[in-house]
């Protein structure tokens, strides 16, 4: 069974204090790993897709990296507007079904 | 372009009543998903439609829940005889996993907040 574990559950940072969120996964072959951002009262918003170990993607203050067992979302010099819940999901390689498994998310609060 | 839309945005219903939630996916997206998210909880998969294939209903929590997708586009999630434990945000997402050059990321709607009193 595919599993996704995100840590920490909650993270409080001061503005400018860089940190990383972790997504550990077990999957029967990885088709893709996804990061989403979810603001309160809204649906998740797509950030990145990573397909293979060693791959990295960046967007503004965010950088996502991938190994064979985990992914990190690095946040550099965060701002209060980066406050949100960050979700990780994996899509298995096997089969013709495209149903991802989601983690429970990391709630990030950035204080000014 | 237009994103995924859902209606209503909020729904308050009495226990025992039936409700219908609507999802309009992004035009051309072949895959459509329904999820449920309870307060402080993760995303719970409910049902998945892919093109003309039979839907994957493996996440539906009981036979009170059903969904249909008409014409490969709009989808309706129906909850019969609602219970208080059905109170949650219901999210719809769409994607293009099976198209040539398609990608797998999902685009979510804003959700419908269902409250059963």
Interface residues (C-beta under 8 A of the other chain):
Chain A: X31 X32 X34 X36 X41 X42 X43 X44 X45 X46 X49 X87 X91 X97 X98 X99 X100 X102 X103 X104 X105
Chain B: X4 X31 X33 X41 X42 X43 X45 X48 X50 X56 X91 X93 X95 X97 X98 X103 X104 X105 X106 X107 X108 X109 X110 X111
